[in-house]
Amino acid sequence: MKAETIPSLFARQAATHASRTLFLVKREGAYRPVTWKQAAEDVRALSAFLVDRQVNPGERVLLLSENRPEWGVADIAIQSVGAWVVPVYPSLTVQDLRVICADCRPVLCFASTADQSKKLVQVMTEVPTIQAVIVMDEPAARDAGVIPWSEAVASGRTMAPKLQGLLDHRMRDVRPTDTATLIYTSGTTGEPKGVMLSHTNFLSNVAACLQVIPLRGRDVHLSFLPLSHVFERMAGWYLMLSVGATIAYAESMDAIPKNMAEVRPTIMLGMPRFFEKLYARIQEALRQAPASKRRVIDWALGVGRAV
């Protein structure tokens, strides 16, 4: 893989796979597709919004959200203008967020829901660098300093044509060795510490994975591990992005078996314990099946192993 940045990799793949599905997300009872073209347009619009808000290279932008397409769009947009993404777990408390924000001093924050944005609104009073909180879900009522995602994207889409030269310049100026993200440790042995990771840090891991995992553009990944953790960020997002694969987001940990049947993934990433529990659940169901059904299943498993 040639030396490049994460935003330039995304732009190249979006141009190649424009009409294909990048994300699958469960909304209104069914999985809905988001194409590469749609995602790229939102990335461009959000990048323009960030530039208009005077977000500068090297400044930090906090991302407090569960796994969803907007997470990936925000991640690429922030990096495209040279800023650093600070991803944090949606389970963090106001006090946890206060400690992290006091350390990295973000200029903007993204939140998934109204409840998550309320945490950051409380932090804003003590961390004056935070200009605003952009909330992905449409808020029922707007707190001071909160901007709906739809409004931010619409505003950026209007401004993007006149900012085109500056946006292109910003992305070209991002170097592979520049910091892409600041990821905080869990803080179990003291205050959380921010770890700086570059574009090369991530993409060298991607290149190494591709040498041992035969991924292709037609693969479908069911994502359920948190994107705020470096493992899913690299392997479940950037690795899939690098081959043009589709990423489907699980509704929850409990819904994974149902979501597997719905999206029929060809690849899943998880810890050993997750797959052990999944295997045990399947084996228990087999033990309770009638003998005739078990014989058919044993035959099918044998065919599968042979193939």
Secondary structure, DSSP 8 states (H G I E B T S, - for coil): --S--HHHHHHHHHHHSTTSEEEEEEETTEEEEEEHHHHHHHHHHHHHHHHHTT--TT-EEEEE--SSHHHHHHHHHHHHTT-EEEEE-TT--HHHHHHHHHHH--SEEEESSHHHHHHHHHHHTT-TT--EEEESS--SS--TTEEEHHHHHHHHHHHTTTTHHHHHHHHHH--TTSEEEEEE---TTSS--EEEEEHHHHHHHHHHHHHHS---TT-EEEE-S-TTSHHIIIIIIIHHHHHT-EEEE-S-STTHHHHHHHH--SEE---HHHHHHHHHHHHHHHHTS-HHHHHHHHHHHHHHHH-
